[in-house]
Each structure stands twice: as structure tokens, then as C-alpha cells.
Amino acid sequence: MADTLELDGLNELRAALLEERQTIVASVRKLRDTRRQKGTFVLGDGAAAGPRLVAVQHQIDVVESIIATLTKG
């Protein structure tokens, strides 16, 4: 029972992290599109989101690894 609750929680965490990754990508896309429309786009717009995107992806990888370990046993 505890394993099932833990696995459910990890799956919810994974879903939330995937959603966060999509939100970051969408916000960068919106920023770039807006700046292109205004003619203020410069190379590197949205680059500040890069480290956050990498961190979220790392968190996703860790959670997926834990889920894989729990489901093997």
C-alpha cells in the first residue's frame, strides 16, 4: 500500500514537472513571437530560461529513474 502511494505521488510529481517544462517552452516561444512582431527580437531572447529548463529536465530524469526502480521490484 505504501509503495502504491509513493508510486502515485511520484507519477503526479513527474506529470507536474512535464507540465512545468511545457510552460517554460511556451513562455519562451511567446516572448520570441511577441518580440518578432514588435521588431525587437534579438538573438538569445529567452536564453535565461535555459538553466531552468535544464534543471526541470534533470528533475524529470531523477523521478523517472526512481519510478523505474520501484516498478522493477
C-alpha positions, 0 to 999 in steps of 0.5 A, a space after each residue: 500500500 505504501 509503495 502504491 502511494 509513493 508510486 502515485 505521488 511520484 507519477 503526479 510529481 513527474 506529470 507536474 514537472 512535464 507540465 512545468 517544462 511545457 510552460 517554460 517552452 511556451 513562455 519562451 516561444 511567446 516572448 520570441 513571437 511577441 518580440 518578432 512582431 514588435 521588431 525587437 527580437 534579438 538573438 538569445 531572447 529567452 536564453 535565461 530560461 535555459 538553466 531552468 529548463 535544464 534543471 526541470 529536465 534533470 528533475 524529470 530524469 531523477 523521478 523517472 529513474 526512481 519510478 523505474 526502480 520501484 516498478 522493477 521490484 
